[in-house]
Amino acid sequence: MLKAVAGAGVLALGIGLAGCAGDRTGAGSGDSQEAGGTIGVAMPTQQSERWIADGNNVKSQLEELGYQVDLQYANDDIPTQVSQIENMITTGAKALIIASIDGTTLTDVLQQAKDANIPVIAYDRLINGTENVDYYTTFDNYKVGVQQATSLLTGLGVLDASGKETGAAGPFNVELFAGSPDDNNATFFWKGAIDTLQPYLDKGTLVVPSGQTEFGQAAILRWLPETAQKRMENILTVIGGTKLNGVLSPYDGLSIGIISALTSGGYSASDLPVITGQDAEVGSIKSIIAGEQYSTIFKDTRELAKQAVTMVDDIRKGTEPEVNDTETYDNGEKVVPSYLLESTIVTKDNYKEILVDSGYYSESDLG
């Protein structure tokens, strides 16, 4: 099984790379090389505990450095997020940290930020179609997909704990789910997973009974659990009595919806297929402990927040932020200088070490 150090270290390659934010480095509404002021933080939704944690972490870490914070959640409504960002600009935000709902819909409002000389950090979701995004901080999203697929193969017994093939030939019946098509990360997760699974699909070790193997067929708009549940219910109708051995799910919220569909469709807790996930949400960790969901991918949002806050603080002080990737994230207008962090596969075997011992959760949180 792939394993990285909890707490999210930097990638080994390219650690010394640096990106350029152009003439907005150290700027914000006209006053350069000054810390302090209000930072606008735009988060997509409060419907996921992950984004609540992100917002709180960014806010608290900025406040520790002496900044004021305008934290807003748009509850997955694009016009609301645009309006919130516009308000941050007009009220004098010195920088913007934005986790977009739809990375293609902010072109006009970010031109307003550019005109006001306000730097923009894309947070975990790439903002597409505009030159007016200065930096991006996220996890290695392709690797997240690889980890999800690897954990699926490990759970099925195709790979052992060290990642070596066991010789198990199957065929194992699996269904594939993807994230929201308006989230740039979803395509990276999908590509990493499919690149990992494809050899086993090609030789028949894995079989997709529904035949739905394209991203567009598997994608779940807005990452909604109820949409994943409905799709899983439809798949069960299509495949009839075919027993599923595994489900590739890219997010814990989808996993919960998938499990609901499966249990309603006749599966018991003891014979559920191997189901993956992402974000190490409390409900899914409890499900993993109970033997329902098999795995999740832990992305330490404390470290992601720290990186975004460090970028803002560097810019405000006139220092060029550190990045470690200047090639991967092309938003259609520019390659956005990025800082990538690492993620970790979590299962019933290691959740205490990764999540509890690191202080991310307490035992009582998961009880």
TORPAVO-800715 format. One record per residue (C-alpha): residue number from 1; residue in three letters; x, y, z. Coordinates in nm, 3 decimals, decimal comma, padded with zeros to 5 digits. Example, Ala and Ser with C-alpha at 12.3 -4.5 7.8 and 13.67 -1.06 7.14 Angstrom:
TORPAVO-800715
+-----+------+---------+---------+---------+
:  nr : rest :       u :       v :       w :
+-----+------+---------+---------+---------+
:   1 :  Ala :  01,230 : -00,450 :  00,780 :
:   2 :  Ser :  01,367 : -00,106 :  00,714 :
+-----+------+---------+---------+---------+
***
This chain:
TORPAVO-800715
+-----+------+---------+---------+---------+
:  nr : rest :       u :       v :       w :
+-----+------+---------+---------+---------+
:   1 :  Met :  00,000 :  00,000 :  00,000 :
:   2 :  Leu :  00,121 :  00,348 : -00,080 :
:   3 :  Lys :  00,192 :  00,549 :  00,228 :
:   4 :  Ala :  00,312 :  00,902 :  00,290 :
:   5 :  Val :  00,395 :  01,083 :  00,608 :
:   6 :  Ala :  00,088 :  01,239 :  00,766 :
:   7 :  Gly :  00,108 :  01,613 :  00,782 :
:   8 :  Ala :  00,177 :  01,646 :  00,409 :
:   9 :  Gly :  00,537 :  01,703 :  00,313 :
:  10 :  Val :  00,655 :  01,865 : -00,004 :
:  11 :  Leu :  00,718 :  01,664 : -00,315 :
:  12 :  Ala :  01,077 :  01,567 : -00,368 :
:  13 :  Leu :  01,097 :  01,695 : -00,721 :
:  14 :  Gly :  01,127 :  02,060 : -00,797 :
:  15 :  Ile :  01,139 :  02,183 : -00,438 :
:  16 :  Gly :  01,347 :  02,482 : -00,535 :
:  17 :  Leu :  01,127 :  02,601 : -00,819 :
:  18 :  Ala :  00,982 :  02,945 : -00,786 :
:  19 :  Gly :  00,696 :  03,113 : -00,972 :
:  20 :  Cys :  00,628 :  03,469 : -01,064 :
:  21 :  Ala :  00,316 :  03,663 : -00,966 :
:  22 :  Gly :  00,401 :  03,949 : -01,198 :
:  23 :  Asp :  00,352 :  04,305 : -01,079 :
:  24 :  Arg :  00,116 :  04,205 : -00,801 :
:  25 :  Thr :  00,381 :  04,042 : -00,580 :
:  26 :  Gly :  00,377 :  04,227 : -00,251 :
:  27 :  Ala :  00,075 :  04,429 : -00,358 :
:  28 :  Gly : -00,277 :  04,474 : -00,238 :
:  29 :  Ser : -00,495 :  04,776 : -00,308 :
:  30 :  Gly : -00,190 :  04,989 : -00,369 :
:  31 :  Asp :  00,025 :  04,936 : -00,056 :
:  32 :  Ser :  00,323 :  04,706 : -00,110 :
:  33 :  Gln :  00,547 :  04,523 :  00,132 :
:  34 :  Glu :  00,314 :  04,560 :  00,427 :
:  35 :  Ala :  00,167 :  04,278 :  00,630 :
:  36 :  Gly : -00,175 :  04,316 :  00,788 :
:  37 :  Gly : -00,509 :  04,419 :  00,649 :
:  38 :  Thr : -00,813 :  04,211 :  00,556 :
:  39 :  Ile : -00,780 :  03,891 :  00,352 :
:  40 :  Gly : -01,084 :  03,762 :  00,166 :
:  41 :  Val : -01,137 :  03,387 :  00,191 :
:  42 :  Ala : -01,402 :  03,237 : -00,040 :
:  43 :  Met : -01,499 :  02,876 :  00,030 :
:  44 :  Pro : -01,746 :  02,674 : -00,179 :
:  45 :  Thr : -01,982 :  02,518 :  00,074 :
:  46 :  Gln : -02,059 :  02,432 :  00,434 :
:  47 :  Gln : -02,230 :  02,111 :  00,328 :
:  48 :  Ser : -01,899 :  01,924 :  00,362 :
:  49 :  Glu : -01,714 :  01,914 :  00,692 :
:  50 :  Arg : -01,391 :  01,922 :  00,493 :
:  51 :  Trp : -01,457 :  02,278 :  00,367 :
:  52 :  Ile : -01,564 :  02,397 :  00,711 :
:  53 :  Ala : -01,229 :  02,275 :  00,843 :
:  54 :  Asp : -01,044 :  02,444 :  00,557 :
:  55 :  Gly : -01,212 :  02,776 :  00,621 :
:  56 :  Asn : -01,150 :  02,762 :  00,995 :
:  57 :  Asn : -00,786 :  02,663 :  00,948 :
:  58 :  Val : -00,716 :  02,943 :  00,700 :
:  59 :  Lys : -00,895 :  03,200 :  00,916 :
:  60 :  Ser : -00,723 :  03,105 :  01,241 :
:  61 :  Gln : -00,377 :  03,092 :  01,085 :
:  62 :  Leu : -00,420 :  03,431 :  00,917 :
:  63 :  Glu : -00,543 :  03,581 :  01,243 :
:  64 :  Glu : -00,237 :  03,444 :  01,423 :
:  65 :  Leu : -00,026 :  03,654 :  01,185 :
:  66 :  Gly : -00,227 :  03,966 :  01,259 :
:  67 :  Tyr : -00,461 :  03,971 :  00,959 :
:  68 :  Gln : -00,833 :  04,032 :  00,964 :
:  69 :  Val : -01,031 :  03,775 :  00,770 :
:  70 :  Asp : -01,349 :  03,797 :  00,566 :
:  71 :  Leu : -01,448 :  03,428 :  00,540 :
:  72 :  Gln : -01,748 :  03,350 :  00,321 :
:  73 :  Tyr : -01,920 :  03,026 :  00,217 :
:  74 :  Ala : -02,131 :  03,020 : -00,100 :
:  75 :  Asn : -02,312 :  02,689 : -00,039 :
:  76 :  Asp : -02,238 :  02,570 : -00,392 :
:  77 :  Asp : -02,417 :  02,862 : -00,556 :
:  78 :  Ile : -02,198 :  03,024 : -00,821 :
:  79 :  Pro : -02,366 :  03,369 : -00,831 :
:  80 :  Thr : -02,338 :  03,385 : -00,453 :
:  81 :  Gln : -01,965 :  03,316 : -00,465 :
:  82 :  Val : -01,913 :  03,577 : -00,737 :
:  83 :  Ser : -02,107 :  03,832 : -00,530 :
:  84 :  Gln : -01,907 :  03,750 : -00,219 :
:  85 :  Ile : -01,576 :  03,797 : -00,401 :
:  86 :  Glu : -01,698 :  04,125 : -00,554 :
:  87 :  Asn : -01,784 :  04,248 : -00,204 :
:  88 :  Met : -01,439 :  04,148 : -00,076 :
:  89 :  Ile : -01,282 :  04,353 : -00,356 :
:  90 :  Thr : -01,496 :  04,661 : -00,302 :
:  91 :  Thr : -01,440 :  04,657 :  00,075 :
:  92 :  Gly : -01,063 :  04,663 :  00,029 :
:  93 :  Ala : -00,933 :  04,308 :  00,070 :
:  94 :  Lys : -00,554 :  04,298 :  00,042 :
:  95 :  Ala : -00,550 :  03,946 : -00,107 :
:  96 :  Leu : -00,797 :  03,672 : -00,200 :
:  97 :  Ile : -00,783 :  03,300 : -00,120 :
:  98 :  Ile : -01,046 :  03,128 : -00,336 :
:  99 :  Ala : -01,169 :  02,769 : -00,338 :
: 100 :  Ser : -01,396 :  02,796 : -00,639 :
: 101 :  Ile : -01,725 :  02,619 : -00,694 :
: 102 :  Asp : -01,677 :  02,622 : -01,071 :
: 103 :  Gly : -01,326 :  02,713 : -01,178 :
: 104 :  Thr : -01,445 :  02,855 : -01,511 :
: 105 :  Thr : -01,689 :  03,119 : -01,384 :
: 106 :  Leu : -01,468 :  03,376 : -01,211 :
: 107 :  Thr : -01,306 :  03,549 : -01,510 :
: 108 :  Asp : -01,492 :  03,879 : -01,477 :
: 109 :  Val : -01,466 :  03,912 : -01,100 :
: 110 :  Leu : -01,096 :  03,829 : -01,106 :
: 111 :  Gln : -01,045 :  04,103 : -01,364 :
: 112 :  Gln : -01,189 :  04,333 : -01,100 :
: 113 :  Ala : -00,930 :  04,198 : -00,855 :
: 114 :  Lys : -00,656 :  04,259 : -01,111 :
: 115 :  Asp : -00,776 :  04,616 : -01,167 :
: 116 :  Ala : -00,767 :  04,673 : -00,790 :
: 117 :  Asn : -00,415 :  04,521 : -00,770 :
: 118 :  Ile : -00,533 :  04,239 : -00,543 :
: 119 :  Pro : -00,337 :  03,910 : -00,566 :
: 120 :  Val : -00,528 :  03,583 : -00,592 :
: 121 :  Ile : -00,442 :  03,242 : -00,449 :
: 122 :  Ala : -00,640 :  02,947 : -00,589 :
: 123 :  Tyr : -00,703 :  02,711 : -00,299 :
: 124 :  Asp : -00,715 :  02,338 : -00,380 :
: 125 :  Arg : -00,929 :  02,393 : -00,691 :
: 126 :  Leu : -00,763 :  02,548 : -00,995 :
: 127 :  Ile : -00,930 :  02,860 : -01,133 :
: 128 :  Asn : -00,947 :  02,827 : -01,511 :
: 129 :  Gly : -00,971 :  03,060 : -01,807 :
: 130 :  Thr : -00,802 :  03,366 : -01,659 :
: 131 :  Glu : -00,454 :  03,510 : -01,626 :
: 132 :  Asn : -00,558 :  03,678 : -01,303 :
: 133 :  Val : -00,468 :  03,399 : -01,063 :
: 134 :  Asp : -00,122 :  03,430 : -00,916 :
: 135 :  Tyr : -00,059 :  03,107 : -00,730 :
: 136 :  Tyr : -00,221 :  02,772 : -00,664 :
: 137 :  Thr : -00,182 :  02,543 : -00,365 :
: 138 :  Thr : -00,320 :  02,192 : -00,361 :
: 139 :  Phe : -00,228 :  01,828 : -00,324 :
: 140 :  Asp : -00,079 :  01,609 : -00,596 :
: 141 :  Asn : -00,422 :  01,530 : -00,736 :
: 142 :  Tyr : -00,304 :  01,279 : -00,993 :
: 143 :  Lys : -00,134 :  01,089 : -00,712 :
: 144 :  Val : -00,456 :  01,101 : -00,509 :
: 145 :  Gly : -00,626 :  00,914 : -00,795 :
: 146 :  Val : -00,341 :  00,664 : -00,805 :
: 147 :  Gln : -00,380 :  00,611 : -00,430 :
: 148 :  Gln : -00,755 :  00,559 : -00,460 :
: 149 :  Ala : -00,711 :  00,298 : -00,731 :
: 150 :  Thr : -00,424 :  00,133 : -00,545 :
: 151 :  Ser : -00,632 :  00,100 : -00,230 :
: 152 :  Leu : -00,915 : -00,052 : -00,437 :
: 153 :  Leu : -00,675 : -00,309 : -00,580 :
: 154 :  Thr : -00,534 : -00,381 : -00,234 :
: 155 :  Gly : -00,880 : -00,425 : -00,087 :
: 156 :  Leu : -00,970 : -00,666 : -00,366 :
: 157 :  Gly : -00,652 : -00,865 : -00,303 :
: 158 :  Val : -00,503 : -00,791 : -00,645 :
: 159 :  Leu : -00,215 : -00,614 : -00,472 :
: 160 :  Asp : -00,064 : -00,691 : -00,134 :
: 161 :  Ala :  00,015 : -00,435 :  00,135 :
: 162 :  Ser :  00,349 : -00,357 : -00,029 :
: 163 :  Gly :  00,188 : -00,289 : -00,367 :
: 164 :  Lys :  00,303 : -00,614 : -00,531 :
: 165 :  Glu :  00,067 : -00,819 : -00,745 :
: 166 :  Thr : -00,067 : -01,128 : -00,569 :
: 167 :  Gly : -00,158 : -01,322 : -00,882 :
: 168 :  Ala : -00,531 : -01,291 : -00,814 :
: 169 :  Ala : -00,694 : -01,309 : -01,157 :
: 170 :  Gly : -01,055 : -01,228 : -01,072 :
: 171 :  Pro : -01,260 : -01,132 : -01,252 :
: 172 :  Phe : -01,365 : -00,872 : -00,995 :
: 173 :  Asn : -01,677 : -00,669 : -01,071 :
: 174 :  Val : -01,623 : -00,299 : -01,004 :
: 175 :  Glu : -01,809 :  00,023 : -01,074 :
: 176 :  Leu : -01,644 :  00,361 : -01,125 :
: 177 :  Phe : -01,744 :  00,702 : -00,991 :
: 178 :  Ala : -01,585 :  01,039 : -01,068 :
: 179 :  Gly : -01,609 :  01,384 : -00,916 :
: 180 :  Ser : -01,780 :  01,699 : -01,037 :
: 181 :  Pro : -01,701 :  01,790 : -01,399 :
: 182 :  Asp : -01,675 :  02,159 : -01,307 :
: 183 :  Asp : -01,397 :  02,086 : -01,056 :
: 184 :  Asn : -01,056 :  02,068 : -01,224 :
: 185 :  Asn : -00,933 :  01,828 : -00,957 :
: 186 :  Ala : -01,189 :  01,567 : -01,054 :
: 187 :  Thr : -01,017 :  01,501 : -01,387 :
: 188 :  Phe : -00,680 :  01,458 : -01,217 :
: 189 :  Phe : -00,829 :  01,211 : -00,967 :
: 190 :  Trp : -00,993 :  01,021 : -01,252 :
: 191 :  Lys : -00,683 :  01,010 : -01,470 :
: 192 :  Gly : -00,463 :  00,889 : -01,185 :
: 193 :  Ala : -00,713 :  00,619 : -01,097 :
: 194 :  Ile : -00,783 :  00,501 : -01,451 :
: 195 :  Asp : -00,415 :  00,495 : -01,547 :
: 196 :  Thr : -00,365 :  00,263 : -01,249 :
: 197 :  Leu : -00,669 :  00,043 : -01,315 :
: 198 :  Gln : -00,649 :  00,023 : -01,695 :
: 199 :  Pro : -00,400 : -00,267 : -01,716 :
: 200 :  Tyr : -00,629 : -00,476 : -01,497 :
: 201 :  Leu : -00,934 : -00,377 : -01,700 :
: 202 :  Asp : -00,751 : -00,465 : -02,020 :
: 203 :  Lys : -00,662 : -00,817 : -01,906 :
: 204 :  Gly : -01,001 : -00,885 : -01,749 :
: 205 :  Thr : -00,894 : -00,890 : -01,386 :
: 206 :  Leu : -01,141 : -00,606 : -01,337 :
: 207 :  Val : -01,478 : -00,589 : -01,512 :
: 208 :  Val : -01,725 : -00,298 : -01,509 :
: 209 :  Pro : -02,068 : -00,469 : -01,535 :
: 210 :  Ser : -02,256 : -00,150 : -01,627 :
: 211 :  Gly : -02,012 : -00,074 : -01,907 :
: 212 :  Gln : -01,991 :  00,287 : -01,783 :
: 213 :  Thr : -01,619 :  00,354 : -01,804 :
: 214 :  Glu : -01,605 :  00,714 : -01,932 :
: 215 :  Phe : -01,556 :  01,018 : -01,710 :
: 216 :  Gly : -01,878 :  01,177 : -01,835 :
: 217 :  Gln : -02,076 :  00,868 : -01,736 :
: 218 :  Ala : -01,916 :  00,843 : -01,394 :
: 219 :  Ala : -01,908 :  01,213 : -01,298 :
: 220 :  Ile : -02,122 :  01,340 : -01,009 :
: 221 :  Leu : -02,209 :  01,709 : -01,043 :
: 222 :  Arg : -02,123 :  01,920 : -00,735 :
: 223 :  Trp : -02,000 :  01,605 : -00,557 :
: 224 :  Leu : -02,352 :  01,551 : -00,419 :
: 225 :  Pro : -02,401 :  01,231 : -00,214 :
: 226 :  Glu : -02,766 :  01,204 : -00,317 :
: 227 :  Thr : -02,666 :  01,212 : -00,685 :
: 228 :  Ala : -02,412 :  00,934 : -00,626 :
: 229 :  Gln : -02,675 :  00,735 : -00,440 :
: 230 :  Lys : -02,920 :  00,768 : -00,728 :
: 231 :  Arg : -02,657 :  00,666 : -00,983 :
: 232 :  Met : -02,562 :  00,362 : -00,776 :
: 233 :  Glu : -02,929 :  00,265 : -00,751 :
: 234 :  Asn : -02,961 :  00,293 : -01,129 :
: 235 :  Ile : -02,649 :  00,080 : -01,179 :
: 236 :  Leu : -02,788 : -00,191 : -00,951 :
: 237 :  Thr : -03,102 : -00,197 : -01,164 :
: 238 :  Val : -02,897 : -00,225 : -01,485 :
: 239 :  Ile : -02,667 : -00,504 : -01,364 :
: 240 :  Gly : -02,939 : -00,705 : -01,196 :
: 241 :  Gly : -02,810 : -00,986 : -00,977 :
: 242 :  Thr : -02,442 : -00,931 : -01,061 :
: 243 :  Lys : -02,246 : -00,913 : -00,739 :
: 244 :  Leu : -02,013 : -00,613 : -00,702 :
: 245 :  Asn : -01,669 : -00,661 : -00,552 :
: 246 :  Gly : -01,552 : -00,299 : -00,556 :
: 247 :  Val : -01,649 :  00,062 : -00,616 :
: 248 :  Leu : -01,404 :  00,339 : -00,701 :
: 249 :  Ser : -01,535 :  00,647 : -00,521 :
: 250 :  Pro : -01,334 :  00,971 : -00,529 :
: 251 :  Tyr : -01,488 :  01,136 : -00,220 :
: 252 :  Asp : -01,623 :  01,027 :  00,117 :
: 253 :  Gly : -01,956 :  01,203 :  00,069 :
: 254 :  Leu : -02,014 :  01,003 : -00,248 :
: 255 :  Ser : -01,906 :  00,688 : -00,067 :
: 256 :  Ile : -02,176 :  00,738 :  00,196 :
: 257 :  Gly : -02,438 :  00,777 : -00,078 :
: 258 :  Ile : -02,307 :  00,469 : -00,258 :
: 259 :  Ile : -02,321 :  00,263 :  00,063 :
: 260 :  Ser : -02,680 :  00,377 :  00,120 :
: 261 :  Ala : -02,777 :  00,258 : -00,227 :
: 262 :  Leu : -02,602 : -00,074 : -00,180 :
: 263 :  Thr : -02,757 : -00,149 :  00,159 :
: 264 :  Ser : -03,101 : -00,051 :  00,025 :
: 265 :  Gly : -03,032 : -00,277 : -00,273 :
: 266 :  Gly : -02,975 : -00,588 : -00,063 :
: 267 :  Tyr : -02,611 : -00,575 :  00,048 :
: 268 :  Ser : -02,544 : -00,625 :  00,417 :
: 269 :  Ala : -02,269 : -00,446 :  00,610 :
: 270 :  Ser : -02,065 : -00,766 :  00,605 :
: 271 :  Asp : -02,071 : -00,819 :  00,227 :
: 272 :  Leu : -02,034 : -00,465 :  00,093 :
: 273 :  Pro : -01,786 : -00,426 : -00,191 :
: 274 :  Val : -01,448 : -00,259 : -00,138 :
: 275 :  Ile : -01,530 :  00,115 : -00,145 :
: 276 :  Thr : -01,273 :  00,395 : -00,161 :
: 277 :  Gly : -01,306 :  00,762 : -00,071 :
: 278 :  Gln : -01,126 :  01,090 : -00,003 :
: 279 :  Asp : -01,099 :  01,359 :  00,265 :
: 280 :  Ala : -01,106 :  01,141 :  00,579 :
: 281 :  Glu : -01,438 :  01,285 :  00,695 :
: 282 :  Val : -01,558 :  01,170 :  01,037 :
: 283 :  Gly : -01,857 :  00,979 :  00,902 :
: 284 :  Ser : -01,642 :  00,781 :  00,662 :
: 285 :  Ile : -01,374 :  00,708 :  00,923 :
: 286 :  Lys : -01,648 :  00,568 :  01,144 :
: 287 :  Ser : -01,768 :  00,367 :  00,843 :
: 288 :  Ile : -01,414 :  00,237 :  00,787 :
: 289 :  Ile : -01,385 :  00,137 :  01,153 :
: 290 :  Ala : -01,720 : -00,043 :  01,120 :
: 291 :  Gly : -01,592 : -00,235 :  00,816 :
: 292 :  Glu : -01,822 : -00,070 :  00,562 :
: 293 :  Gln : -01,608 :  00,174 :  00,362 :
: 294 :  Tyr : -01,263 :  00,027 :  00,294 :
: 295 :  Ser : -01,039 :  00,333 :  00,257 :
: 296 :  Thr : -01,013 :  00,708 :  00,224 :
: 297 :  Ile : -00,741 :  00,952 :  00,123 :
: 298 :  Phe : -00,625 :  01,188 :  00,397 :
: 299 :  Lys : -00,527 :  01,537 :  00,287 :
: 300 :  Asp : -00,414 :  01,737 :  00,587 :
: 301 :  Thr : -00,609 :  02,061 :  00,551 :
: 302 :  Arg : -00,402 :  02,217 :  00,829 :
: 303 :  Glu : -00,099 :  02,200 :  00,602 :
: 304 :  Leu : -00,291 :  02,318 :  00,296 :
: 305 :  Ala : -00,418 :  02,617 :  00,492 :
: 306 :  Lys : -00,066 :  02,685 :  00,618 :
: 307 :  Gln :  00,068 :  02,695 :  00,264 :
: 308 :  Ala : -00,202 :  02,934 :  00,142 :
: 309 :  Val : -00,149 :  03,160 :  00,442 :
: 310 :  Thr :  00,229 :  03,155 :  00,389 :
: 311 :  Met :  00,179 :  03,254 :  00,025 :
: 312 :  Val : -00,040 :  03,548 :  00,122 :
: 313 :  Asp :  00,199 :  03,659 :  00,394 :
: 314 :  Asp :  00,496 :  03,641 :  00,158 :
: 315 :  Ile :  00,314 :  03,847 : -00,104 :
: 316 :  Arg :  00,211 :  04,108 :  00,151 :
: 317 :  Lys :  00,573 :  04,136 :  00,268 :
: 318 :  Gly :  00,709 :  04,164 : -00,085 :
: 319 :  Thr :  00,860 :  03,815 : -00,093 :
: 320 :  Glu :  00,804 :  03,573 : -00,379 :
: 321 :  Pro :  00,616 :  03,266 : -00,248 :
: 322 :  Glu :  00,780 :  02,925 : -00,273 :
: 323 :  Val :  00,638 :  02,681 : -00,527 :
: 324 :  Asn :  00,739 :  02,330 : -00,631 :
: 325 :  Asp :  00,553 :  02,287 : -00,961 :
: 326 :  Thr :  00,562 :  02,522 : -01,259 :
: 327 :  Glu :  00,450 :  02,279 : -01,530 :
: 328 :  Thr :  00,138 :  02,083 : -01,435 :
: 329 :  Tyr : -00,148 :  02,326 : -01,382 :
: 330 :  Asp : -00,235 :  02,501 : -01,706 :
: 331 :  Asn : -00,563 :  02,687 : -01,664 :
: 332 :  Gly : -00,606 :  02,761 : -02,034 :
: 333 :  Glu : -00,450 :  03,106 : -02,007 :
: 334 :  Lys : -00,131 :  03,038 : -01,811 :
: 335 :  Val :  00,053 :  02,771 : -01,619 :
: 336 :  Val : -00,018 :  02,871 : -01,260 :
: 337 :  Pro :  00,282 :  02,844 : -01,025 :
: 338 :  Ser :  00,181 :  02,580 : -00,771 :
: 339 :  Tyr :  00,275 :  02,425 : -00,441 :
: 340 :  Leu :  00,176 :  02,058 : -00,412 :
: 341 :  Leu :  00,143 :  01,864 : -00,089 :
: 342 :  Glu :  00,121 :  01,490 : -00,035 :
: 343 :  Ser : -00,168 :  01,271 :  00,073 :
: 344 :  Thr : -00,201 :  00,940 :  00,257 :
: 345 :  Ile : -00,412 :  00,626 :  00,217 :
: 346 :  Val : -00,610 :  00,555 :  00,534 :
: 347 :  Thr : -00,769 :  00,219 :  00,622 :
: 348 :  Lys : -00,887 :  00,049 :  00,938 :
: 349 :  Asp : -00,528 : -00,065 :  00,993 :
: 350 :  Asn : -00,366 :  00,277 :  01,015 :
: 351 :  Tyr : -00,635 :  00,538 :  01,093 :
: 352 :  Lys : -00,516 :  00,578 :  01,455 :
: 353 :  Glu : -00,158 :  00,641 :  01,353 :
: 354 :  Ile : -00,245 :  00,883 :  01,073 :
: 355 :  Leu : -00,543 :  01,069 :  01,214 :
: 356 :  Val : -00,546 :  01,036 :  01,593 :
: 357 :  Asp : -00,175 :  01,034 :  01,675 :
: 358 :  Ser : -00,125 :  01,342 :  01,454 :
: 359 :  Gly : -00,395 :  01,529 :  01,643 :
: 360 :  Tyr : -00,622 :  01,570 :  01,341 :
: 361 :  Tyr : -00,899 :  01,388 :  01,528 :
: 362 :  Ser : -00,938 :  01,272 :  01,886 :
: 363 :  Glu : -01,059 :  00,927 :  01,981 :
: 364 :  Ser : -01,383 :  01,084 :  02,100 :
: 365 :  Asp : -01,441 :  01,236 :  01,755 :
: 366 :  Leu : -01,447 :  00,887 :  01,608 :
: 367 :  Gly : -01,626 :  00,711 :  01,892 :
+-----+------+---------+---------+---------+
***
